[in-house]
């Protein structure tokens, strides 16, 4: 997409709560490095105010924005169109305003693929275990089915009905019938995980300030030949990832996904490539410095 035509790009984030979001830092720093005339602002918007906020965005000509909790699904009814991946996932985290036409995208999908691609030879076509059936899990499942065609996805969630809804969604949408639903901490959890070449945590379990929480009890639940992807990025190394390292498995932290999904949004708005290596390095230092704060994306 070409650089949006404006004297100055006005971009932002719609979410609640929003106080500690890293998105303004990531995008404003990227623009400064690339000498792009833009500003990215945080807008704390309650669910009850989303409709009015969208009217304001159209009226003010804001060029684009990110969407985070709790608006990713609700915002769809206020948009003019959706990208293919956003339509399949049923959630939006990025919107482009092209001369009054608002189109929703889901760049989480691209961040997941970017994070997992280096290890695809290990888990493609194999069994996958995934914790959580929330908004992020839809993007993960779509990325898995489209790019790595897992033999089976073991979906582990506190509310089995929510997981069942996801299974039916992708069965009807893509004809994929490989999702098995399990209760949280099923009796055979250890066997499921040891047989899975990829383990993914899409829940907030292990996020600061509760970083000593974990979805598993010991490193014995993880095979040395597997890949473990924790979408939590604060702390940089969660307890789950420590267990994975102890087991000798490959580990993927959430910071790479955070930067990769932001880079895709930045590209959609500006047509420019985000300086990901610089942003990742500086953001890593910032997360370490802010370890005492509860920070969101």
N, C-alpha and C positions, 0 to 999 in steps of 0.2 A: 504494500500500500504506500502511495506517495505521501510525502510530508504534507500534513493538512495545511491548507492555505489560511493563514491568520497572521496579524501583526505579532501576536504573542500567543502561544498555545496555553490554554487554561485547562488543566487536568485536575483530577481529584480522586478521593476515595469516599464512598458512602458505606458507613458501617455503624454499629453500636454494640459494645463500646469501641472507642477508637483511640484513646489517649496515647497508648504506647505502640502504635503501629509503626513498622519500619518502612512502609511503602513510600511516604514522602521523602525519607532519607535516600532510598534507593533511586527513585526517579529524578529527584532534584540534583543529586550528585552526578548521575549519568548525563543529564542535560548540561551541567556545568563542564564536565570533562569534554563533551562533544561540541560545546559552544552552541547549543540549541536554545533559542529564546523561548523558554516555557517555564511554567510554575505548576507544581503539583500540591494540592491543598487537601487536608483532611476535613470531611464534613460528618459530624456526629448526627446521624439521622435515626430517629425511632421508627419502628414499623408503622406506627400511626401517621407519621409524617412523610412516608415515602412518596405518596402520590403528589403531594405539594412540592416535594424536592425535585421530582421529575419535571414538573411544570416550570420550576425555576431554572433547571438546567437548559431546557429548550429556550426559554425566554432570554437567558443570559448568553446563550451560544457557547456554553462550555464544550470544549472539543472532544472530551472523552473522560472516562472515569473507571475506576475499579469498584467492585461490589464485594463486600464481605458479609459475614454473619451479622444480622439474620436475614439479609435481603436477596440472597442468590437465586432463590426460586420465585419469590414474590414479584421481583422486578420484571420478569418476563412479560407480564400482561401490559406493561407500559412501553414496550419496545416495538419497533416496526418490523424487525426481522431477527433471525438467529442464524449463526453459523451451523454447519452440520454437526460438529461435535457438541455444541451447546444444546442443540435440539435433542440429540441422542441422550445426553446426560440429564437434561431437564434442569440445568442450573447455569447461571451466568456469573462470571467474575470480572469481565471486561466489557465496556461499551464504547463504541466509536460513534461520534456524532458527525455524520457527513452531510453538511448543509441542511440540518434539520431532520435527517433520517437516522434513527438510533438503531444500531445493530449490536446484538449481544454475542459474545464469544466466551469460551471456557478455556483459558490458557493453562489451568491446572493440568489438563490433559497433556499438553506439550511439555510441561515441567516434569511430569511423571515419566514420560517416554525418554526425555533427555537424561533423567536420573538413572533409569534402568538399562538403557541401551548398552552401556559398557559391559554389562554382565549377561547379556541376552543369550549367549552360548551356553550358559550354565543352566538356565531355567526354561528356555523356550520349549514348549511342548510337554513340560513336566507339571507336577502338581504344585499348587500354590495355596498357602494359608493366609487368610486376611482377617484382621480384627477390625470390627466396626462396620456399620451399614449406614453411616451418615452421608452428608453431602459429598465429602471427598471420595468416598468409596465408589460412587458412580463413575467418577472420572478414572479411577484406578481400574475398575472392571472393564470399561470401554477400552482403555489403553492396553490392558492385558489381552482381551479378545482380538482386537484389531492387529496388534503387533507381535504377539508372542504365542497365541493360540494354546493356552494351557490345557493339559489333559483334564484337569479338574481344579476348580476354585473352591476351597473350603472356607465358607463365610461364617465367621464366629461373631455373634452379637448378643448383647444383653436381651434385646427384644427380638425374639425369633420372627414375629409377624413382620417387622420392618425388613428383616433379611429376606423373608419369603417374598415380599413385594419387589425387592431388587431382583430376585431370581426370576420372577415372572416378567419383569420389565425387560430383561435382556433375552429371555427365551422368546418373547413375542417380537421384540425389536430386531434382534440379530439371529434368531434361531439357534442360540447357544444354549445347550442343555447340560452344561458341565458344572453348574453351581450346586454345591451341597451345603445346606444350612445346618448350623450347630448352635446349641446354647452356649452361653459364656462359660468357660472352663468345663467343657464336656469331659466325661470320664476317660475318653481315649485321646485327650489333647496331646499328650506327649507323643503318641504314635503318629497323629496327624502331622505334627510339626517336624518330626524326624523324617517323615516320608515326603516332606515338601521341599522343593529346590529353591523356593522363594517364600519368605515370610514378610508380611507387610502389616505395619500398625498404622491405621488411619484414625485412631482415637487420640484424645488428649492425655491418655495415661502416660505418666512419666514426665509431663511438662512441668517446668518451674512454676510454683515453688514446691510441688510434690514430686521432685525428680527421683526420689527413692521408691516410687511406685513402679510396678512393672506388670506386663500382661503375662509373664511367666515367672516361675519360682527360682529356677537355677539354669545354668548353662547346659545342663544335661538334656534340655528340651530341644537343643539346636544341633543340627549335623554340621560337621566341619566342611562339608561340600556344598552348603547352601548359601544363599544371599539373604541378608536381613535388611529391610528398608523401613526405617522409622521416620514418619512424616513430621514428628516433633523436631523442632530445631533449637529450642531453648529448654534445657542445656544442649550444647552441640553434641555431646555423647550422652545419650540416655542410658538408663540402667539396662534396658533391653539390648542396646548396642554393645554395652560392656560385656554382657553375657555372651553375645554373638562373637565378640573378639576372643573371649576366653575359650570358646568352642572351636575357634579357628575358622569361622565363617567369614565371608566377605560382608562388609557393612556399608550402608548408604544412609547418610544423615539427611535431615529435612532441609538444611540450609541450601543445598544445591537446587532442590525443587523450588524453594522460595525465590531464588534468584532467577532460575530458568523461566518460571511462569511470569515473573515481572518483566523479563527480557522480551518475551513474546508480546506482552501488552505494550511495551515501549515501542516495539517494531510496528505494531498495528497503528499506533498513534502517529509515529514520526517517520516511519520508513527507514530508521537508522538502527544499527546493531548496537545493543548495549555493551559497554566494556565489562563483560561478566567477570573476568579474572580480577580486575581491580576492585569491582564492587564486592565480590565474594571475600577478598582479603580484608578489606576495610570493615565489612559487615561482621565477619568473624570476630574481629577485635572488638567491635561495638557490642556484640552479644555477650562476649566474655566480660566486658566492662559493666554491662547492665544485668549481670547475673542475679542481682538482688531484686530486680523488678519483674513483675509479671508482664510479659511482652507478647503481643499478638502480631499477625502478619500484615 
